């Protein structure tokens, strides 16, 4: 889109007759210059951009993970830009980084379904999150899948003083994530937050239209509170749910998404 000058920047949209109310053609980020395709093209051309990121000292799967992560980050910035232009919603840097890492993790899992990622390390150092697994041979020991054809929702609630947060992730039997949520919860302690997180999982499960189509398992921490079919609990499989709960500390509202 950039190479053929068809990127829907403000300048492009105004040329096509799109009215942007009182925002004008100024760049939504710096508010100093008109937003043109050049603003989104710091490199001379796409080959220049590709060569820069492709020239880093990575190879094989590592290079693929790097390129996927960079693509997810660029896409997240573009979506945030659209919200700023059309909805006048200014994104928070913490939320933008969180969504970029979340989107990159989901994209990587969809491309490499067999890849086992240490989700505790991912949020701090994505590169090490996979490398350590390969070196120490821990692949496949951190999450216990449901029966074939079922889905499993891992949820967690954390409390600090008078504030409580919760998080959860839905995965298929093959380990591919299909939904997640993260945010604050009105409760007095982490136990009540866990109960509330279960309610959120059920609401999302119904909204996704999966009711009656597959078996649902819900696991909270090391305690499985709801099991609609027989299955063994795995005490170390709730890592991502815990990380999502902790990552929501700076969030003001609940974030939910599924695909």
C-alpha positions, -999 to +999 in steps of 0.1 A: +000+000+000+029+024+008+048+016-024+018+024-046+007+055-026-026+039-015-021+040+022-053+056+037-035+085+053-054+118+061-041+133+029-053+103+009-087+102+026-093+139+020-084+135-017-110+108-019-137+131-003-137+117+032-146+143+058-126+142+089-146+168+108-122+193+125-091+171+127-078+184+093-049+168+075-024+171+104-004+140+116-024+125+145+009+118+163+030+150+160+002+175+149+029+195+131+030+182+095+003+168+071-001+131+073+012+117+040+025+083+030+060+097+036+053+099+074+048+061+074+079+055+052+111+063+072+130+040+048+134+048+011+113+019-001+100-015+011+132-034+001+151-010+023+127-017+052+129-054+047+167-055+044+170-036+076+149-061+097+161-091+077+198-082+083+197-088+121+217-117+134+188-142+135+182-174+115+156-200+111+127-199+135+142-170+154+142-147+123+106-157+115+095-149+151+113-115+149+096-106+116+062-117+129+066-097+160+077-066+140+046-070+117+023-073+148+039-041+163+034-022+130-002-034+127-009-024+163+004+011+157-017+014+126-049+003+144-041+028+172-037+055+146-071+047+131-088+050+165-071+084+170-082+097+135-117+084+134-127+080+171-105+107+187-093+080+211-057+087+222-039+054+229-018+048+260+017+037+255+013+009+280-018-004+263-001-002+229+029-022+240+006-048+257-016-052+226+015-055+204+030-083+225-004-100+228-010-098+190+025-110+183+021-140+206-012-149+190+002-146+155+032-168+164+010-194+179-012-195+148+018-199+125+038-223+147+011-244+164+037-268+176+059-241+192+059-241+230+065-206+245+073-199+281+046-173+285+060-160+318+092-148+300+074-137+268+062-104+283+097-095+295+119-110+268+101-127+239+134-139+224+143-159+255+108-173+260+114-199+233+151-203+234+151-214+271+125-240+264+146-256+237+178-255+257+164-271+289+140-294+272+108-282+290+087-281+258+051-294+264+052-295+302+035-263+311-001-268+299-024-298+300-048-299+271-085-309+273-099-339+255-099-339+217-124-314+203-128-295+236-116-261+247-100-250+280-103-216+297-075-209+321-084-180+344-067-163+373-074-134+398-049-114+418-053-089+446-031-061+459-044-041+489-079-029+478-075-036+441-082-068+422-075-078+386-082-109+366-071-125+333-079-155+312-070-173+280-091-198+259-071-226+241-082-254+218-071-290+225-041-284+202-029-255+223-038-227+199-053-197+218-086-184+205-096-158+231-083-138+261-094-111+285-075-089+310-086-061+333-097-048+367-126-064+386-148-050+413-141-074+442-127-074+477-102-103+473-087-126+447-111-154+454-141-132+444-121-121+414-117-157+404-154-163+406-160-132+385-134-144+360-154-176+356-185-155+348-166-136+322-154-168+306-190-181+304-202-148+289-174-149+263-181-186+255-217-178+248-210-146+228-186-166+206-214-190+197-196-221+209-223-232+234-233-268+225-205-271+199-177-283+221-169-293+257-157-264+279-132-268+307-124-239+332-093-240+354-085-214+381-049-215+392-041-250+404-077-256+413-102-267+386-136-254+396-157-264+366-152-295+345-180-305+321-160-337+311-135-358+329-100-344+327-068-341+349-058-308+363-024-293+356-010-271+383+015-253+360-009-246+331-022-213+343+008-191+336-006-170+308-038-163+327-018-151+357+004-129+335-027-114+319-041-107+354-008-090+365-005-071+332-039-056+337-028-037+368-024-005+347-056-009+327-087+011+335-112-012+318-117-049+308-101-059+276-117-089+258-110-103+223-116-135+204-110-147+168 
